[in-house]
Amino acid sequence: MERIEGTKKWDASAYWKEQDFQTLHLQHWIFTHQLGYLLHPKISVGSKPLKIADVACGNASAWLLDLARQHPEHQYVGLDITPAHFPAAGNLPPNIRLHVLDAFAELPSEYVGAFDIVSIRTIYSAVIDNNVKPLLSNLLKMLKPGGYLQWVENDASTLTARAPEGTGMDAMTSVASIQKFFSRHQGKMDPEWLHNLRPTLEQHGCEVLAVDTIEPFPELSRAWSDNLLMVWIGLPGRLPEQAIPLPQVPGLPASLSRQSLGDLVMESAAEASQGAWAAMNQRVVVGRKSR
């Protein structure tokens, strides 16, 4: 199913280009707390100056800055499809540069074989119809022989509402189900490519050093819900005024409108204040390009 009758086609890339930058900071904090590292322990940094790329870097004020503080001897390049959230170049350390790059398009020659480490995070919503090949091809082209690829994702297919016993989570469950449905069916975001990243990398001649799945930490329940609510609150305005029917799928309401989704988001926020939350697994894959 590509679309629901009467609705506009979901444009994930356009939505994320317009996202409030504050969600990016909170996402980074959640990732850092849960993973416990910026670079996976399997990645050898050493003392030699390296060139490190952050693809889909967003505001570049989170992962890049933290890593540059830990390892100021390296050179860092942040790349994103839009400069909308970039800080002014004069406000950045001299070893961090930011550039616009569509990671799915043809790779500019200056980036081919240029990096010792390439990191990419939360690109899930931009991979449509499982077609990760153009992106993966570019990421591997960017690496020097023997270079490392660190891929970190929120596995949106595992988004689940949770709550302590006796706490209501009806609205939170409905909104999570709606997000998963729209992502899968209108956004055509299928998790198969993510779940198959190990064999895909191996087919491309990479040594896979780690495949880790991290379940959401309950102590971060409020951070998880705040992060998701900041995303959800931007969704109602993208719906038509009129109610549109939804398929009879468990967890989905019979219909959805701008008003009804807005109400569900506000009800979810109230449930979150009582302890309900929604979160998903994180998945980390580390590969090393053949020499």
C-alpha positions in Angstrom: 0.0 0.0 0.0 1.6 3.2 -1.2 -0.8 5.7 0.1 -4.1 6.2 1.9 -6.9 7.6 -0.3 -7.4 11.3 0.3 -4.0 12.0 1.9 -0.9 13.6 0.6 2.0 11.3 0.0 4.4 11.3 3.0 7.7 13.1 2.2 10.0 11.9 4.9 13.0 13.9 3.7 11.0 17.1 3.5 9.7 16.6 7.1 13.1 16.0 8.5 14.6 19.0 6.7 12.0 21.1 8.7 12.5 19.4 12.0 13.1 21.6 15.1 16.8 21.4 15.9 16.2 20.7 19.5 15.1 17.2 18.8 18.6 16.5 17.4 20.3 17.5 20.7 18.0 15.3 22.7 18.5 12.4 20.3 22.2 12.7 20.7 22.0 12.7 24.5 19.8 9.6 24.4 22.2 7.8 22.1 25.3 8.8 24.1 23.8 7.7 27.4 22.5 4.4 26.1 25.6 3.4 24.0 28.2 4.8 26.4 30.5 5.8 23.6 30.8 8.1 20.6 33.0 5.6 18.6 32.4 1.9 19.1 35.2 0.2 21.1 35.9 -1.9 18.0 37.1 1.1 16.1 40.8 1.8 16.6 41.6 5.5 16.7 45.3 5.4 17.8 47.4 8.5 18.0 47.8 9.3 14.3 45.7 12.2 13.0 42.6 10.9 11.2 40.0 12.4 8.9 36.5 11.6 10.2 33.1 12.2 8.4 29.7 12.6 10.0 27.1 11.9 7.3 23.6 13.3 7.9 25.2 15.4 10.7 22.1 17.6 11.2 23.2 20.5 13.4 26.7 19.2 13.8 26.7 20.5 17.3 26.3 17.2 19.0 28.3 14.1 18.0 31.0 16.0 16.1 31.7 18.5 18.9 31.8 15.8 21.5 34.2 13.7 19.5 36.4 16.6 18.6 36.7 17.5 22.3 37.8 13.9 23.1 40.2 13.8 20.1 41.2 17.3 19.1 44.1 15.9 16.9 41.7 14.8 14.2 40.0 16.6 11.3 36.2 16.4 11.1 33.8 17.0 8.2 30.0 17.2 8.8 27.8 16.5 5.8 24.1 17.0 5.5 21.5 17.4 2.8 20.5 20.8 4.2 22.6 23.5 5.9 19.4 24.7 7.7 20.7 23.7 11.2 24.4 24.3 10.6 26.1 26.7 13.1 28.0 29.6 11.6 31.4 28.4 10.4 33.1 31.1 12.6 31.6 29.5 15.7 33.1 26.1 15.1 36.5 24.8 16.1 39.1 25.0 13.2 39.2 21.3 12.8 35.5 21.0 12.0 34.1 21.8 8.6 30.5 21.5 7.4 29.3 21.0 3.8 26.0 20.1 2.0 25.8 16.6 0.6 23.0 14.5 -0.7 24.3 11.1 0.5 22.1 9.3 -2.0 23.3 11.2 -5.1 26.6 10.9 -7.0 29.5 11.3 -4.7 31.8 14.3 -5.4 35.3 13.2 -6.2 36.9 15.1 -3.3 35.1 12.7 -0.9 36.2 9.4 -2.6 38.7 7.6 -0.4 39.1 10.6 1.8 38.1 9.3 5.3 39.5 7.0 7.9 36.1 6.8 9.7 32.6 7.4 8.5 29.8 7.7 10.9 26.1 7.8 10.1 23.1 8.0 12.4 19.3 8.0 12.2 19.0 8.0 8.4 16.2 5.4 8.6 13.4 7.7 7.4 15.3 8.5 4.2 15.7 4.9 3.1 12.7 4.2 0.9 11.6 0.8 -0.4 14.6 -0.9 1.2 16.9 0.9 -1.4 19.9 1.4 0.7 22.4 0.6 -2.1 23.1 4.2 -3.3 23.8 5.4 0.2 25.8 2.4 1.3 27.9 2.6 -1.9 28.7 6.2 -1.2 29.6 5.5 2.4 32.1 2.8 1.4 33.5 5.0 -1.4 34.2 7.7 1.1 36.4 5.3 3.2 40.1 4.7 2.8 41.1 1.1 2.5 41.0 -0.3 6.1 38.7 2.5 7.2 35.8 2.1 9.6 32.0 2.6 9.0 29.9 3.1 12.1 26.2 2.9 11.5 23.8 3.7 14.3 20.0 3.7 13.9 16.8 3.9 15.9 15.0 0.8 14.7 11.6 2.4 14.1 10.0 -1.0 13.4 10.4 -1.8 17.2 8.6 1.4 18.4 6.5 0.3 21.3 4.5 2.1 24.0 5.2 1.1 27.6 4.0 2.1 31.1 4.3 1.0 34.7 1.6 -1.2 35.9 -1.6 0.7 36.5 -0.6 3.6 34.3 -2.7 4.4 31.2 -1.1 4.4 27.8 -4.0 4.2 25.4 -3.1 7.4 23.5 0.6 6.7 23.6 -0.1 3.2 22.1 -2.3 4.7 19.4 0.2 7.4 18.3 3.0 4.8 18.2 0.8 2.6 16.0 0.0 5.5 13.8 3.6 6.4 13.4 4.6 2.9 12.5 1.8 2.5 10.1 2.4 5.7 8.2 6.2 5.1 8.1 5.8 1.6 6.8 2.9 2.1 4.3 3.0 5.8 3.2 6.7 6.5 3.9 7.6 3.0 2.5 10.2 2.6 5.2 10.9 -1.1 5.5 13.3 -2.3 8.2 14.6 -5.2 6.2 17.7 -3.3 5.0 18.6 -2.4 8.6 18.2 -6.0 9.8 20.2 -7.3 6.9 23.1 -4.8 7.2 25.6 -7.4 8.3 25.3 -9.6 5.3 25.0 -6.6 3.0 28.3 -5.2 4.2 29.9 -8.6 4.0 28.8 -8.8 0.3 30.6 -5.6 -0.2 33.8 -7.0 1.1 33.7 -5.5 4.6 34.7 -7.2 7.8 31.8 -6.7 10.2 33.2 -6.1 13.6 30.0 -5.6 15.6 26.2 -5.8 15.4 24.7 -4.6 18.6 21.0 -4.2 19.6 20.3 -2.0 22.6 16.9 -2.0 24.1 15.7 1.4 25.5 16.7 2.1 29.1 13.6 2.6 31.4 15.5 5.4 33.3 15.4 7.4 30.0 11.7 6.9 29.7 10.9 10.6 30.0 13.6 11.6 27.5 12.4 9.0 25.0 8.8 10.3 25.3 9.8 14.0 25.2 11.9 13.3 22.0 9.1 11.5 20.3 6.5 14.0 21.4 8.6 16.8 19.8 8.4 14.9 16.6 4.7 14.0 16.8 3.6 17.5 17.6 4.8 18.6 14.1 2.7 15.9 12.4 -1.0 17.1 12.8 -0.4 20.2 10.6 0.5 17.8 7.7 -2.9 16.2 7.8 -6.1 17.4 6.0 -8.8 19.0 8.1 -11.3 16.2 7.2 -11.1 12.8 8.9 -9.6 10.2 6.7 -10.4 6.5 7.1 -7.7 4.1 8.2 -7.5 0.4 7.6 -8.7 -2.0 10.3 -5.3 -2.6 11.8 -4.8 -3.4 15.5 -3.9 -0.2 17.4 -5.1 2.2 14.8 -8.2 4.4 15.2 -11.0 4.1 12.7 -10.1 7.5 11.1 -7.6 10.3 11.5 -7.7 14.1 11.2 -5.6 17.0 12.1 -7.7 17.5 15.2 -7.9 13.9 16.3 -4.1 13.4 16.0 -3.5 16.6 17.8 -5.7 15.4 20.6 -3.9 12.1 20.7 -0.5 13.8 21.0 -1.8 16.0 23.9 -3.3 12.9 25.6 0.1 11.1 25.1 1.8 14.0 26.8 -0.5 13.7 29.8 0.1 10.0 30.0 3.9 10.6 29.8 3.6 12.8 32.9 2.2 9.7 34.7 5.0 7.4 33.5 3.9 6.2 30.1 6.5 6.3 27.3 7.3 5.1 23.8 10.7 4.0 22.6 12.5 1.7 20.1 15.6 -0.4 20.0 18.9 1.1 18.8 21.0 -0.9 16.4 24.7 -0.4 15.9 26.7 -2.0 13.0 30.5 -1.5 12.6 32.3 -2.6 9.5 35.8 -2.3 8.2 36.5 -1.8 4.5 38.9 -4.3 3.0 42.4 -3.1 2.4 
